[in-house]
Amino acid sequence: MPTLTPAQQHQIGHGDLLLDQMTRSYIREHLGYRFAIYADGTDALAVEHAVRGGALRAGRPCLNPL
């Protein structure tokens, strides 16, 4: 939202431009993901907690950190 131009904000307000489409495009152009399979939920939750806490070189995630 902070990077939208006034014209884009106006178009979204009038339904001429869909924010969902812009969000989808941004995600596909700028973001990525990985997944891992664990034997059970306990192990998966432990890894999730560590990652959200900043255990990776990249640090804590911007979306949904602890």
N, CA, C and O atoms as a CHARMM CRD file, in Angstrom:
* protein
*
  264
    1    1 MET  N      0.79500  -1.19900   0.00000 PROA 1      0.00000
    2    1 MET  CA     0.00000   0.00000   0.00000 PROA 1      0.00000
    3    1 MET  C      0.84300   1.27100   0.00000 PROA 1      0.00000
    4    1 MET  O      0.49600   2.22200  -0.70100 PROA 1      0.00000
    5    2 PRO  N      1.94500   1.32500   0.76500 PROA 2      0.00000
    6    2 PRO  CA     2.69700   2.57700   0.79200 PROA 2      0.00000
    7    2 PRO  C      3.30000   2.96400  -0.55800 PROA 2      0.00000
    8    2 PRO  O      3.60100   4.13500  -0.78800 PROA 2      0.00000
    9    3 THR  N      3.47700   1.99400  -1.44500 PROA 3      0.00000
   10    3 THR  CA     4.11300   2.29900  -2.73200 PROA 3      0.00000
   11    3 THR  C      3.10800   2.60100  -3.83700 PROA 3      0.00000
   12    3 THR  O      3.50600   2.88600  -4.96600 PROA 3      0.00000
   13    4 LEU  N      1.82800   2.54400  -3.53600 PROA 4      0.00000
   14    4 LEU  CA     0.82100   2.82600  -4.55300 PROA 4      0.00000
   15    4 LEU  C      0.80600   4.31500  -4.87600 PROA 4      0.00000
   16    4 LEU  O      0.90600   5.16600  -3.99100 PROA 4      0.00000
   17    5 THR  N      0.67900   4.60100  -6.14800 PROA 5      0.00000
   18    5 THR  CA     0.56200   5.99800  -6.55700 PROA 5      0.00000
   19    5 THR  C     -0.85500   6.48100  -6.25300 PROA 5      0.00000
   20    5 THR  O     -1.76100   5.66500  -6.08500 PROA 5      0.00000
   21    6 PRO  N     -1.05400   7.78900  -6.18200 PROA 6      0.00000
   22    6 PRO  CA    -2.42000   8.29600  -5.99700 PROA 6      0.00000
   23    6 PRO  C     -3.37800   7.81100  -7.08800 PROA 6      0.00000
   24    6 PRO  O     -4.55000   7.54700  -6.81800 PROA 6      0.00000
   25    7 ALA  N     -2.87600   7.69600  -8.31800 PROA 7      0.00000
   26    7 ALA  CA    -3.72600   7.20800  -9.40200 PROA 7      0.00000
   27    7 ALA  C     -4.14700   5.75800  -9.15700 PROA 7      0.00000
   28    7 ALA  O     -5.30400   5.40000  -9.38100 PROA 7      0.00000
   29    8 GLN  N     -3.20700   4.92100  -8.69600 PROA 8      0.00000
   30    8 GLN  CA    -3.53800   3.52700  -8.39900 PROA 8      0.00000
   31    8 GLN  C     -4.53200   3.44000  -7.24600 PROA 8      0.00000
   32    8 GLN  O     -5.46600   2.63900  -7.29300 PROA 8      0.00000
   33    9 GLN  N     -4.34200   4.24600  -6.22400 PROA 9      0.00000
   34    9 GLN  CA    -5.28000   4.26500  -5.09300 PROA 9      0.00000
   35    9 GLN  C     -6.68200   4.63300  -5.57700 PROA 9      0.00000
   36    9 GLN  O     -7.66900   4.03400  -5.15100 PROA 9      0.00000
   37   10 HSD  N     -6.76100   5.60700  -6.45600 PROA 10     0.00000
   38   10 HSD  CA    -8.04500   6.02400  -7.02000 PROA 10     0.00000
   39   10 HSD  C     -8.68000   4.87900  -7.80800 PROA 10     0.00000
   40   10 HSD  O     -9.87300   4.61300  -7.66900 PROA 10     0.00000
   41   11 GLN  N     -7.88100   4.20300  -8.63400 PROA 11     0.00000
   42   11 GLN  CA    -8.39400   3.08600  -9.43100 PROA 11     0.00000
   43   11 GLN  C     -8.88800   1.95000  -8.54400 PROA 11     0.00000
   44   11 GLN  O     -9.91800   1.34100  -8.83200 PROA 11     0.00000
   45   12 ILE  N     -8.16500   1.66100  -7.47200 PROA 12     0.00000
   46   12 ILE  CA    -8.58400   0.60900  -6.54100 PROA 12     0.00000
   47   12 ILE  C     -9.89900   1.00300  -5.88200 PROA 12     0.00000
   48   12 ILE  O    -10.81200   0.18700  -5.75500 PROA 12     0.00000
   49   13 GLY  N     -9.98600   2.25700  -5.46800 PROA 13     0.00000
   50   13 GLY  CA   -11.21100   2.75700  -4.83000 PROA 13     0.00000
   51   13 GLY  C    -12.43300   2.65600  -5.71700 PROA 13     0.00000
   52   13 GLY  O    -13.54600   2.46600  -5.22600 PROA 13     0.00000
   53   14 HSD  N    -12.23900   2.78100  -7.01600 PROA 14     0.00000
   54   14 HSD  CA   -13.35300   2.70400  -7.96200 PROA 14     0.00000
   55   14 HSD  C    -13.52800   1.31600  -8.56400 PROA 14     0.00000
   56   14 HSD  O    -14.40700   1.10900  -9.40000 PROA 14     0.00000
   57   15 GLY  N    -12.69600   0.36000  -8.14300 PROA 15     0.00000
   58   15 GLY  CA   -12.82900  -1.00300  -8.63500 PROA 15     0.00000
   59   15 GLY  C    -12.22900  -1.24200 -10.00600 PROA 15     0.00000
   60   15 GLY  O    -12.42400  -2.30800 -10.59100 PROA 15     0.00000
   61   16 ASP  N    -11.49600  -0.25800 -10.53100 PROA 16     0.00000
   62   16 ASP  CA   -10.87200  -0.42100 -11.84100 PROA 16     0.00000
   63   16 ASP  C     -9.56300  -1.20600 -11.76600 PROA 16     0.00000
   64   16 ASP  O     -9.09700  -1.74100 -12.77200 PROA 16     0.00000
   65   17 LEU  N     -8.97800  -1.27200 -10.58400 PROA 17     0.00000
   66   17 LEU  CA    -7.72400  -1.99100 -10.35800 PROA 17     0.00000
   67   17 LEU  C     -7.91500  -2.84300  -9.11700 PROA 17     0.00000
   68   17 LEU  O     -8.40100  -2.36200  -8.09300 PROA 17     0.00000
   69   18 LEU  N     -7.53400  -4.10700  -9.20900 PROA 18     0.00000
   70   18 LEU  CA    -7.73500  -5.02100  -8.08700 PROA 18     0.00000
   71   18 LEU  C     -6.44200  -5.17700  -7.29100 PROA 18     0.00000
   72   18 LEU  O     -5.40900  -5.55900  -7.83900 PROA 18     0.00000
   73   19 LEU  N     -6.50800  -4.87900  -6.00400 PROA 19     0.00000
   74   19 LEU  CA    -5.34500  -4.99100  -5.13500 PROA 19     0.00000
   75   19 LEU  C     -4.87000  -6.43500  -5.04900 PROA 19     0.00000
   76   19 LEU  O     -3.67000  -6.68100  -4.92700 PROA 19     0.00000
   77   20 ASP  N     -5.78200  -7.38500  -5.11000 PROA 20     0.00000
   78   20 ASP  CA    -5.40000  -8.80300  -5.06500 PROA 20     0.00000
   79   20 ASP  C     -4.46700  -9.15700  -6.21900 PROA 20     0.00000
   80   20 ASP  O     -3.49900  -9.89600  -6.03400 PROA 20     0.00000
   81   21 GLN  N     -4.75300  -8.63800  -7.39600 PROA 21     0.00000
   82   21 GLN  CA    -3.90500  -8.92500  -8.55400 PROA 21     0.00000
   83   21 GLN  C     -2.52400  -8.29600  -8.38500 PROA 21     0.00000
   84   21 GLN  O     -1.51500  -8.90800  -8.73700 PROA 21     0.00000
   85   22 MET  N     -2.47500  -7.08900  -7.85300 PROA 22     0.00000
   86   22 MET  CA    -1.19400  -6.43000  -7.63100 PROA 22     0.00000
   87   22 MET  C     -0.38100  -7.17500  -6.58100 PROA 22     0.00000
   88   22 MET  O      0.83300  -7.32600  -6.71500 PROA 22     0.00000
   89   23 THR  N     -1.05800  -7.63700  -5.54000 PROA 23     0.00000
   90   23 THR  CA    -0.38600  -8.38600  -4.47700 PROA 23     0.00000
   91   23 THR  C      0.18600  -9.68500  -5.03800 PROA 23     0.00000
   92   23 THR  O      1.32800 -10.04200  -4.74800 PROA 23     0.00000
   93   24 ARG  N     -0.60400 -10.38100  -5.83300 PROA 24     0.00000
   94   24 ARG  CA    -0.14800 -11.63200  -6.43900 PROA 24     0.00000
   95   24 ARG  C      1.08100 -11.40000  -7.32000 PROA 24     0.00000
   96   24 ARG  O      2.04200 -12.16700  -7.26000 PROA 24     0.00000
   97   25 SER  N      1.04900 -10.35900  -8.12500 PROA 25     0.00000
   98   25 SER  CA     2.18600 -10.04200  -8.99100 PROA 25     0.00000
   99   25 SER  C      3.42800  -9.72400  -8.17400 PROA 25     0.00000
  100   25 SER  O      4.52400 -10.17900  -8.50100 PROA 25     0.00000
  101   26 TYR  N      3.25800  -8.93900  -7.10800 PROA 26     0.00000
  102   26 TYR  CA     4.39700  -8.57800  -6.25900 PROA 26     0.00000
  103   26 TYR  C      5.01600  -9.83100  -5.64400 PROA 26     0.00000
  104   26 TYR  O      6.23600  -9.99600  -5.65300 PROA 26     0.00000
  105   27 ILE  N      4.17800 -10.70300  -5.11600 PROA 27     0.00000
  106   27 ILE  CA     4.67000 -11.92800  -4.47900 PROA 27     0.00000
  107   27 ILE  C      5.44400 -12.77000  -5.48500 PROA 27     0.00000
  108   27 ILE  O      6.53000 -13.26200  -5.17500 PROA 27     0.00000
  109   28 ARG  N      4.90400 -12.93900  -6.67100 PROA 28     0.00000
  110   28 ARG  CA     5.57600 -13.76400  -7.68400 PROA 28     0.00000
  111   28 ARG  C      6.88700 -13.15700  -8.16300 PROA 28     0.00000
  112   28 ARG  O      7.81600 -13.88900  -8.50400 PROA 28     0.00000
  113   29 GLU  N      6.97400 -11.82900  -8.19400 PROA 29     0.00000
  114   29 GLU  CA     8.17800 -11.16000  -8.68300 PROA 29     0.00000
  115   29 GLU  C      9.27200 -11.01500  -7.61900 PROA 29     0.00000
  116   29 GLU  O     10.45800 -11.00900  -7.94800 PROA 29     0.00000
  117   30 HSD  N      8.87700 -10.89700  -6.34400 PROA 30     0.00000
  118   30 HSD  CA     9.83900 -10.51500  -5.31600 PROA 30     0.00000
  119   30 HSD  C     10.05000 -11.51900  -4.18700 PROA 30     0.00000
  120   30 HSD  O     11.02300 -11.40300  -3.44200 PROA 30     0.00000
  121   31 LEU  N      9.17500 -12.48500  -4.04500 PROA 31     0.00000
  122   31 LEU  CA     9.25000 -13.38700  -2.89000 PROA 31     0.00000
  123   31 LEU  C      9.39400 -14.83800  -3.33400 PROA 31     0.00000
  124   31 LEU  O      9.15500 -15.17600  -4.49400 PROA 31     0.00000
  125   32 GLY  N      9.77600 -15.66000  -2.41800 PROA 32     0.00000
  126   32 GLY  CA     9.89700 -17.08700  -2.67500 PROA 32     0.00000
  127   32 GLY  C      9.59800 -17.85000  -1.39800 PROA 32     0.00000
  128   32 GLY  O      9.38600 -17.24800  -0.34500 PROA 32     0.00000
  129   33 TYR  N      9.58000 -19.13800  -1.48200 PROA 33     0.00000
  130   33 TYR  CA     9.35500 -19.96500  -0.31000 PROA 33     0.00000
  131   33 TYR  C     10.01300 -21.31800  -0.50000 PROA 33     0.00000
  132   33 TYR  O     10.36600 -21.71700  -1.61000 PROA 33     0.00000
  133   34 ARG  N     10.16100 -21.99200   0.59300 PROA 34     0.00000
  134   34 ARG  CA    10.64700 -23.37300   0.59200 PROA 34     0.00000
  135   34 ARG  C      9.79900 -24.13700   1.59000 PROA 34     0.00000
  136   34 ARG  O      9.16800 -23.55000   2.46900 PROA 34     0.00000
  137   35 PHE  N      9.79300 -25.42100   1.44700 PROA 35     0.00000
  138   35 PHE  CA     9.09100 -26.23500   2.42400 PROA 35     0.00000
  139   35 PHE  C      9.92300 -27.45200   2.74200 PROA 35     0.00000
  140   35 PHE  O     10.78400 -27.87000   1.96800 PROA 35     0.00000
  141   36 ALA  N      9.64300 -28.00600   3.89900 PROA 36     0.00000
  142   36 ALA  CA    10.33000 -29.21600   4.34100 PROA 36     0.00000
  143   36 ALA  C      9.28600 -30.15000   4.93700 PROA 36     0.00000
  144   36 ALA  O      8.27800 -29.70700   5.48700 PROA 36     0.00000
  145   37 ILE  N      9.53600 -31.41900   4.82100 PROA 37     0.00000
  146   37 ILE  CA     8.62500 -32.42800   5.35500 PROA 37     0.00000
  147   37 ILE  C      9.26900 -33.02700   6.60100 PROA 37     0.00000
  148   37 ILE  O     10.42900 -33.43900   6.58000 PROA 37     0.00000
  149   38 TYR  N      8.50900 -33.06600   7.67100 PROA 38     0.00000
  150   38 TYR  CA     8.98400 -33.63500   8.93900 PROA 38     0.00000
  151   38 TYR  C      8.13000 -34.82700   9.31800 PROA 38     0.00000
  152   38 TYR  O      6.99000 -34.96000   8.87400 PROA 38     0.00000
  153   39 ALA  N      8.69200 -35.68300  10.13700 PROA 39     0.00000
  154   39 ALA  CA     8.01100 -36.92000  10.51800 PROA 39     0.00000
  155   39 ALA  C      6.75500 -36.67000  11.34400 PROA 39     0.00000
  156   39 ALA  O      5.78800 -37.42600  11.25900 PROA 39     0.00000
  157   40 ASP  N      6.77300 -35.60100  12.14400 PROA 40     0.00000
  158   40 ASP  CA     5.60000 -35.33100  12.97200 PROA 40     0.00000
  159   40 ASP  C      5.46000 -33.83100  13.22400 PROA 40     0.00000
  160   40 ASP  O      6.36000 -33.04300  12.93400 PROA 40     0.00000
  161   41 GLY  N      4.32500 -33.47200  13.76100 PROA 41     0.00000
  162   41 GLY  CA     4.01000 -32.07700  14.01900 PROA 41     0.00000
  163   41 GLY  C      4.90200 -31.43000  15.05500 PROA 41     0.00000
  164   41 GLY  O      5.16100 -30.22800  14.98500 PROA 41     0.00000
  165   42 THR  N      5.37500 -32.20200  16.01300 PROA 42     0.00000
  166   42 THR  CA     6.24500 -31.64700  17.05400 PROA 42     0.00000
  167   42 THR  C      7.54700 -31.12900  16.45900 PROA 42     0.00000
  168   42 THR  O      7.98500 -30.02300  16.77400 PROA 42     0.00000
  169   43 ASP  N      8.16000 -31.92900  15.60000 PROA 43     0.00000
  170   43 ASP  CA     9.38900 -31.50000  14.93500 PROA 43     0.00000
  171   43 ASP  C      9.13800 -30.28700  14.03900 PROA 43     0.00000
  172   43 ASP  O      9.92900 -29.34400  14.03300 PROA 43     0.00000
  173   44 ALA  N      8.04700 -30.31000  13.29000 PROA 44     0.00000
  174   44 ALA  CA     7.72200 -29.20100  12.39600 PROA 44     0.00000
  175   44 ALA  C      7.51900 -27.90500  13.17800 PROA 44     0.00000
  176   44 ALA  O      8.00800 -26.85400  12.76300 PROA 44     0.00000
  177   45 LEU  N      6.80500 -27.96600  14.30100 PROA 45     0.00000
  178   45 LEU  CA     6.57400 -26.77300  15.11900 PROA 45     0.00000
  179   45 LEU  C      7.86700 -26.24300  15.73400 PROA 45     0.00000
  180   45 LEU  O      8.04000 -25.03200  15.87000 PROA 45     0.00000
  181   46 ALA  N      8.77200 -27.14500  16.10400 PROA 46     0.00000
  182   46 ALA  CA    10.05300 -26.72000  16.67400 PROA 46     0.00000
  183   46 ALA  C     10.86900 -25.94600  15.63400 PROA 46     0.00000
  184   46 ALA  O     11.46800 -24.91900  15.95000 PROA 46     0.00000
  185   47 VAL  N     10.88800 -26.44100  14.40200 PROA 47     0.00000
  186   47 VAL  CA    11.61900 -25.75200  13.32900 PROA 47     0.00000
  187   47 VAL  C     10.94200 -24.42100  13.01600 PROA 47     0.00000
  188   47 VAL  O     11.62400 -23.41100  12.84400 PROA 47     0.00000
  189   48 GLU  N      9.63300 -24.40700  12.94000 PROA 48     0.00000
  190   48 GLU  CA     8.90900 -23.15900  12.68100 PROA 48     0.00000
  191   48 GLU  C      9.23300 -22.11700  13.75100 PROA 48     0.00000
  192   48 GLU  O      9.49200 -20.95600  13.43500 PROA 48     0.00000
  193   49 HSD  N      9.21900 -22.52900  14.99300 PROA 49     0.00000
  194   49 HSD  CA     9.51200 -21.61700  16.10400 PROA 49     0.00000
  195   49 HSD  C     10.93200 -21.05700  15.98600 PROA 49     0.00000
  196   49 HSD  O     11.14800 -19.86300  16.19200 PROA 49     0.00000
  197   50 ALA  N     11.88100 -21.90500  15.66000 PROA 50     0.00000
  198   50 ALA  CA    13.27200 -21.45800  15.52400 PROA 50     0.00000
  199   50 ALA  C     13.41700 -20.45800  14.37800 PROA 50     0.00000
  200   50 ALA  O     14.08000 -19.43100  14.52600 PROA 50     0.00000
  201   51 VAL  N     12.80200 -20.75800  13.24400 PROA 51     0.00000
  202   51 VAL  CA    12.89000 -19.86500  12.08900 PROA 51     0.00000
  203   51 VAL  C     12.23100 -18.52300  12.40500 PROA 51     0.00000
  204   51 VAL  O     12.80200 -17.47000  12.12100 PROA 51     0.00000
  205   52 ARG  N     11.04000 -18.55300  12.98900 PROA 52     0.00000
  206   52 ARG  CA    10.34500 -17.31200  13.33500 PROA 52     0.00000
  207   52 ARG  C     11.12000 -16.51100  14.36900 PROA 52     0.00000
  208   52 ARG  O     10.95800 -15.29400  14.46300 PROA 52     0.00000
  209   53 GLY  N     11.96000 -17.18400  15.14300 PROA 53     0.00000
  210   53 GLY  CA    12.76700 -16.51200  16.15300 PROA 53     0.00000
  211   53 GLY  C     14.08000 -15.96200  15.62000 PROA 53     0.00000
  212   53 GLY  O     14.79800 -15.27700  16.34800 PROA 53     0.00000
  213   54 GLY  N     14.41000 -16.25000  14.35500 PROA 54     0.00000
  214   54 GLY  CA    15.60700 -15.68700  13.75500 PROA 54     0.00000
  215   54 GLY  C     16.77300 -16.64000  13.61400 PROA 54     0.00000
  216   54 GLY  O     17.91300 -16.18800  13.50100 PROA 54     0.00000
  217   55 ALA  N     16.53600 -17.93500  13.61700 PROA 55     0.00000
  218   55 ALA  CA    17.61800 -18.91500  13.55100 PROA 55     0.00000
  219   55 ALA  C     18.33400 -18.95800  12.19800 PROA 55     0.00000
  220   55 ALA  O     19.46100 -19.44600  12.11400 PROA 55     0.00000
  221   56 LEU  N     17.70200 -18.46000  11.15700 PROA 56     0.00000
  222   56 LEU  CA    18.34100 -18.48400   9.84100 PROA 56     0.00000
  223   56 LEU  C     19.27400 -17.28800   9.66900 PROA 56     0.00000
  224   56 LEU  O     19.14700 -16.28500  10.37100 PROA 56     0.00000
  225   57 ARG  N     20.21300 -17.40100   8.73000 PROA 57     0.00000
  226   57 ARG  CA    21.13800 -16.29900   8.43600 PROA 57     0.00000
  227   57 ARG  C     20.41100 -15.00800   8.09600 PROA 57     0.00000
  228   57 ARG  O     20.89400 -13.92000   8.40700 PROA 57     0.00000
  229   58 ALA  N     19.26200 -15.12200   7.46600 PROA 58     0.00000
  230   58 ALA  CA    18.49000 -13.94600   7.05700 PROA 58     0.00000
  231   58 ALA  C     17.87200 -13.22100   8.24400 PROA 58     0.00000
  232   58 ALA  O     17.39600 -12.09500   8.10000 PROA 58     0.00000
  233   59 GLY  N     17.87200 -13.84700   9.40800 PROA 59     0.00000
  234   59 GLY  CA    17.27300 -13.22200  10.58800 PROA 59     0.00000
  235   59 GLY  C     15.79200 -13.52400  10.69800 PROA 59     0.00000
  236   59 GLY  O     15.26700 -14.40900  10.02200 PROA 59     0.00000
  237   60 ARG  N     15.13400 -12.77800  11.55500 PROA 60     0.00000
  238   60 ARG  CA    13.69900 -12.98700  11.76100 PROA 60     0.00000
  239   60 ARG  C     12.92000 -12.58400  10.52400 PROA 60     0.00000
  240   60 ARG  O     13.27200 -11.60500   9.86500 PROA 60     0.00000
  241   61 PRO  N     11.87400 -13.31700  10.19900 PROA 61     0.00000
  242   61 PRO  CA    11.05800 -12.95900   9.04000 PROA 61     0.00000
  243   61 PRO  C     10.27000 -11.67100   9.29400 PROA 61     0.00000
  244   61 PRO  O      9.93200 -11.36000  10.43600 PROA 61     0.00000
  245   62 CYS  N      9.98400 -10.93600   8.23600 PROA 62     0.00000
  246   62 CYS  CA     9.17500  -9.71400   8.36200 PROA 62     0.00000
  247   62 CYS  C      7.71000 -10.05300   8.57800 PROA 62     0.00000
  248   62 CYS  O      6.99100  -9.32600   9.26500 PROA 62     0.00000
  249   63 LEU  N      7.27300 -11.14900   7.99600 PROA 63     0.00000
  250   63 LEU  CA     5.89100 -11.58300   8.12200 PROA 63     0.00000
  251   63 LEU  C      5.80100 -12.68600   9.16300 PROA 63     0.00000
  252   63 LEU  O      6.39300 -13.75200   8.99400 PROA 63     0.00000
  253   64 ASN  N      5.07100 -12.44000  10.22600 PROA 64     0.00000
  254   64 ASN  CA     4.80400 -13.43100  11.26500 PROA 64     0.00000
  255   64 ASN  C      6.04300 -13.83400  12.08400 PROA 64     0.00000
  256   64 ASN  O      6.25300 -15.02400  12.31600 PROA 64     0.00000
  257   65 PRO  N      6.86000 -12.88100  12.52300 PROA 65     0.00000
  258   65 PRO  CA     7.98900 -13.24400  13.39900 PROA 65     0.00000
  259   65 PRO  C      7.48900 -13.48900  14.82000 PROA 65     0.00000
  260   65 PRO  O      6.33500 -13.21100  15.14600 PROA 65     0.00000
  261   66 LEU  N      8.36700 -14.00600  15.64500 PROA 66     0.00000
  262   66 LEU  CA     8.00200 -14.15600  17.06000 PROA 66     0.00000
  263   66 LEU  C      8.24200 -12.87100  17.78300 PROA 66     0.00000
  264   66 LEU  O      7.99800 -12.78500  18.98700 PROA 66     0.00000
